[in-house]
Amino acid sequence: MTIKNRFVRSATWAGMAGDDGSCTPKLVELIVKLAEGGVDLIITGHAYVSKRGQVKKPNHGCENSSEEKFYLSQAQQNTKQ
């Protein structure tokens, strides 16, 4: 992987997901602002892939295909900019 700079946002818990683990507009806005501000590598915090892995609410996850498609579309949309 090659990145433009050394600005890294390490894994932190933002607490901005929906109670069901869904990605909210507020969470997307945070990630976009970090990227627009020059952070080249953004490492997500704890995200679960099974509901049993949701430590507490609002913890984001990717346990179903609709969430997976959403995360993929956001990544594709924002890397084209």
Buried (B, 14 or more C-beta within 10 A) or exposed (E): EEEEEEBEBEEEBBEBBBEBBBBBEEBBEBBBEBBEEEBBBBEBBBBBEEEEEBEEEBBBBBBBEEBEEBBEEBEEEEEEE
